[in-house]
Amino acid sequence: MSFFSTLLPGLRELRAPLAAGTVWALALLLVSLRADFNAFGSLETMGHTVPQDLHILLLAGAVYVLGLVAIGIEGYLFDKWLNNGVRRRIRRNRLQRRPDQIFIGEEPKARTMIVSAIEDRVRPLSEFLVSATPKEIVEGEMDLAAMRLSKEAPDQYQQYDRLRAEADFRRALAFPLLAFGVALALHQPWQVGLVTVALSAMVAGLLRSQAREQRETAEELLASAIYFKFTTTPLLETLVAEYGRAWESRETAVSEGEQEAEDYAWLINFLAKRRLSYRKPLFLLQHPSQSRLLDSVMTRLEPSTRREVEQDLREEQNRHPYRGGPTDDTDAGRPS
């Protein structure tokens, strides 16, 4: 890997905070001028005490920090609050429909590739674990998979990192541009100001839409790299290795029913030890036709895990009966 290739990801990381901080600084300047308040007067006074050679460096640093703070606040407000609320409403709507009304096209391509990657790794080990292994073991460690991809396949990583950085850049600029349009409208007649705000909102919405599309494309590339074994996640690698050792340690041959129970119990123990959600395998076992299998699995669980599972089963039965299939296991948190 060349020196420029190692430097490029860092430059991409600098671009979004610098651009966002610059636009926010301009918006704050316009607001301060409209209010006849010299918000930057003290900075100008301080500037006389600093050597001129450092002015640009200090200004760039201040803009960069402003951009980081703004991106962090925006990420918290939109990703942690607004987007999570939208996802919860979508899940409620999905649960209110019959299973045959939920079609495959609603699943992102990246998630489909992740499911295929898990199946490709798990199927040679156990047919029973294919449908029970949650996508969380891959989706929760995509950043680690990208880090490994940068070492194992630099060319594929550069394609992924470029799309991810472009998405982050557009998302970082969207809200500052809207704020700049509002600040600019304060200096215009109200009719022109309304047009300025409307145009700023359209541009911000377009940038957010482009950012979402490019982010999805980047995630598809990373998921494809996992599927084609250019990279993997530590949890998936650990699952495959530990199940292989557990299978080799079995002293006697078991029947198909016993193997299914042992595989389910092993998977639930594996997830519980790492504080991961075991909702998907547990949900599959809650079907009335699987009651005997569930009892067999419960006897094979470790004592601490069995107590947690028994409590979760009681809470699940109190909330709602079996709905006919597992819900989105990545969004469903493990009961505390």
N, C-alpha and C positions, 0 to 999 in steps of 0.2 A: 504494500500500500504506500503511495507517494505521500510526501509531506503535505501537499495541497489537499489530498483526500482526507487526511486526519484533521486538517484545520477547518475544512468546509462545514462540518456539522456545528462547530462552535460559532462560526460566523452566522450561520442560520439562526442559532439561538439568540444572538445579540440583536438581530434585525427587528423582531416583533416588539420587544420592550422599548427600543430606541424610537421606532416609528410611533408607537402608541403614546409614549411620554412626550414626544414633540407635539403631536396634535392636541393632547391634553393641555400642555403648556400654552399653546396658542389660544385654546378656548378659554383658559383661565385669564389670559391677558386681555382678551376681548371683553370678558365680563367685568374685569377690574376697570377697564377704560370706560365702559358704559356706566358704571357706578361712580365714576370720578374718584376712584380709590386706587392709588398707585401701589398695587400689591408687590411690585418688583422694585420699589424704591429702595428698600433696605438692602436688597441684593446688589443693587447698583452701588450703594455706598460701601458695602463690603468688598465689592470688586476693586475699588481703588487701593485697598490694602493688600491685594493679592497680585503677584507678578503677572504681567499680561500673557506671558507664555503659558500660564496655567488656566487662563480663562476658558478656552475651548474645552480643555480636559475636564474642568470642574462642571461646565455647563452640560457636557455629554454625560458625565456621571450623574448629575442631578436629574436629567431627562430620563436616563436609564432606570434610576431608582423609582421615579414617578411612574414610569411605564410598568415596572414590575408590580408596584403596589396596586395600580389600576387594574392590571390583568388579574391579580389575585382576588381583588374585591369582586370584579365582574364574574370570574370563575365560580366564586362562592355563591353569588346571588343567582346566577343562571343555571350552573351545572348542579349545585347542591340543593337548590330550593325550587326553582322554576321547573327545570327538566325532570327532577325526581317526581314532582307533583303530576306532571304530564304523564310520566311512565306509569304512575300508580293508577291514574284514570284509565289509561289504555289497558292495563292488566285487568281492571274491574270489568271493562267492556268485553274483553276477550273471554273472561270467565262466565259472563252472562249468555254467551252464545254456545250453541251446540258444537261438539268437537268437529263435525263435518263442515261447519261454517268457517273454521280457521284453516286457511290454505297456506301452502308452503311459501308463497310469494311474499308473505309478511316477514319472513325471517331474512335478516341481512345476509348477503353472500359470505361475509367474513365468518359469521356464526356457523353457516352451513359447512364452510371449509374446516372450521375447528372441529365440528362434530365428525366430519369425515376423517380428520387426522387422528382423533381419539379412537375411532373405530378401527382404523388401520393399525394402530399400535396395540390395541387391546384384544382384538378378535383372535390373533394367534394364541393368546394366553387363555382366554375364556369367553365363550359365547354369551355367558350369563352377564358378564360385566359390560358388554357393549352398550346395552340400553340403560344400564344403571349408573355408569360413570358420569358425573356432572361436568358440564362445560367449564365450571369455575376453575378447575385445576389448570386450564390453559388461559382462559380469559383473565384471570386474576394475576397472571405473570407475563403479560404481553410485552411489558417493558424489558423484562429479563430476556425474553426471546429475541427482542430487537438488539439488545446488547451482545448477545452471543452471535447473532447474525452478522454484526459488524466485524467480528473476528473470523467467522467461518466462511462467509460469502460477502466480501466487501461490495461487489457490484450490485447485488440484490439489495444490500442495505442502503446504498446511495439512492437507489430508486425509491425505496420506502421513506427514507429520511427527507428527501426533497419534497415529496407530496405531503408528508406530515408537517414540515416547516412552512410550506405554502398555506396549508390549512390554518396553522396557528397564526401566521401573519395576517391573513384576512380576518380571522375572528378577533384578533387583537385590535385591528383598526376599525371595526364596525361601530362599536359604541362610542369611541372618541370622535369619529367623524360626525356622528349624530349630535354629540354634545357641541362640537365646533359649529355645526349648522345652527343650533339653537342660539349659541353665543353670537354668531354672525347676524342672526335675525334681529337681535336686540338693537343693532345699529341701522336697521332698515325700516322703511314704512311698513305698517303691519300687513298690507297686502303682499308686498314682496317678501316679508319675513315668513308668512305662511307658506309661500312657494318654496322658500329656502329650506324650511323645516321639513316640508313634504319630500323634497328632493333628497335631503340628507337621510331621511328615514328610508327612502327607496334604496339609496346606495348602501346603507347599513344592512338592510334586509338582504340585498343581493350578495354582499360580502359574506354574511352569515350563511346563506344558502350555498355559496361556492365553497366555503370552509367546510361545511358538513359533507358535501359531496367528495371533496378531496380527502377528508379524513376517512371517509368510508372506503375510498379507493386505496388509501395507504394501509388500512386495516386488512383489506382483502389481499394485498400483496404480502403482508406479514403472515396472514393465515395460510396463504398458499406456500410460503417458504416453510412453515411448520409442516404442512401436509407433505411436501416433497422432500422433507428431512434435511433442508439446509440448516435448520435450527430447531430447537425444542425448548420446553420449559422445565425447570428443575422438578416441579411436582409430577409432571407426566413421566419424566425420566425415572424419578424415584418410585412411582407407582409400578412401572413395568419391572424395574429391578427387584423391588421387594416382593412383588407377587411371584416372580420367577423363583426367588429363594424360598418363599413359603411353599410353592408347589413341589420343589425338590425335597423339602423336609418332610413331606407326607410319607409316612412309612408304609401304609397299606392302601390298596386301591379302594375307591369308594364308588358307590352307585351314582347315577346321574342326578338323582334327587338330593343326595347328600352333598355332592359337589356344588350344586346350585346354592344350597344353604350355606356351605362353607365359604363360597365366593362372595355371597352377599354379606355375610358376617365379617369377612376379612376387609371388604371395601368400607363398610360402616366403621369398623375399628380404625382403619387407615385414615379416614376423613376426620373422625372424632379426635384422634390424637393430635391432629394439626389444626384443630378448631375451625374446620371447614364445614360447610353445610352438607349434611347427609339427607336432605329432604327428598332428593330424587329417588334414591334406592328405597327409602322408607315409604315414600308415596306409592311406589310400585307394589310394595308388599302389603299395602292396606286394602287392596281389592278383596272382597269376600272370598273369591275363589283361591286366594293365596294365604288363607288363614293358617293352614297346616305348615306351609313353608315359613310363614312369619314366626310361628312358635318354635320351629327348628332353628331359625336364625337367632332368635332371642337366647336360646340356650348356649349358643356359641359365642356370644358377645362377651367382652371383658366386663367385669362387675361394674366399674364406673360408667362405662358406655351404656350398659344395659339399664342402669337407673335413669340416665338421661333420656334414652329412647322411650322407656316406659312413661316418663313424664310428658315427653313430646306427643306420644300417642294419645294420652288422656286429653291433653290440650287440643289436639287436632280433632278428636271426636266431639269435643264440646263446641268447637267452632263451626264445623260443617262436615257432612258425610262425604264419602268418596265421590268424586265428580266424573270419573271415567278415564282419567289419564293425568299424567304429570303436567303441572304448569311450568312456567319459565323458571327453571331452577337457578339461573344466575341472578335474578332479581329477588327471589324469595330468600330472605335471610333465615338463618338458623335461629329457632326460638331460644331465648336466653333463660 
